[in-house]
Amino acid sequence: MNMKAKYQSVLDLGEKLNIKNGDVKEEDGKLKIWGTAHTQFEKDLIWDEIKSVGGDNPSDLMADIKVDDKSVYAYHTVEKGETLGKIAKHYYGNASKYTVLFEANTDQLKSADLIHPGQELKIPNL
């Protein structure tokens, strides 16, 4: 099987996320990909997609994904209807971590119950 075709969804995601300095080579029966994600969350998204295609430890792929901004886990633009709890659940799998989000964004949030569409929130590393 053509390795590029097998992992096309990974390559498409990398393009969608604007992975910098990305490159792909097929050598010795393995697909080799590398690049730099903006945040750890984006790197995790790439690895989740790799695992969904090739399993937890794919033997036909070698990936070297670096992270550009290690100061945060992600950045999130608030959308209508979201709460800090919903955002915490999305990034951390736990809605009660909303307090971590509030503390990281006190420069623009006065209350954990009051966020507005369009606000750009820092999602800190845990």
Disulfide bonds with the S-S distance in Angstrom:
none
